[in-house]
């Protein structure tokens, strides 16, 4: 079982599934290792089977779900976001880029050619990927 819980950020104290601060939960739709990312009112979950699921963060309604790439790779790293785009590292070395929004519109796939297991870092206009053998920096910086 992989539960996911959404709790009112202003809540305090011990909170169980029956507490009024529990906004919603899904018993089996949580991540194994990855942390979802929230952009606006949407939460993006990348799973170890290569599927990305988008939930309305306030209601828990599933608004989109799709397998990215060729379906042969999953996501170990957590997604990151910048500039209206969300980046999902595939273990196979492909970085899937989607536009934020309630449709999973993939705008690019960047093939880095090495295993990607770590969550990327973004700083000062540059996104950093720790691949199996290299640290890859993409962007112009300031």
VENRAQUI-V576077 format. One record per backbone hydrogen bond with DSSP energy under -0.5 kcal/mol. NH is the residue of the N-H (numbers start at 1). CO is the residue of the C=O. If there is no record, write none. Layout:
nh: (NH;NH)
co: (CO;CO)
This chain:
nh: (4;6;7;8;11;19;22;23;23;24;26;30;36;37;39;39;42;43;44;45;45;47;50;52;53;54;55;56;57;57;58;60;63;63;64;66;68;71;75;76;79;80;82;85;86;87;88;90;90;91;93;95;96;96;97;98;98;99;100;105;106;107;107;108;110;111;112;112;116;117;117;118;121;123;126;127;128;129;131;131;132;136;136;138;140;141)
co: (26;24;5;21;8;16;19;6;21;6;4;2;34;44;37;42;39;55;37;43;53;51;47;66;45;64;43;61;41;55;41;56;54;61;54;52;50;68;47;74;35;87;85;82;98;80;96;88;94;74;90;110;88;94;108;86;96;105;84;103;104;97;105;97;95;109;93;110;91;115;130;130;128;126;123;138;121;136;129;134;115;129;134;127;125;125)
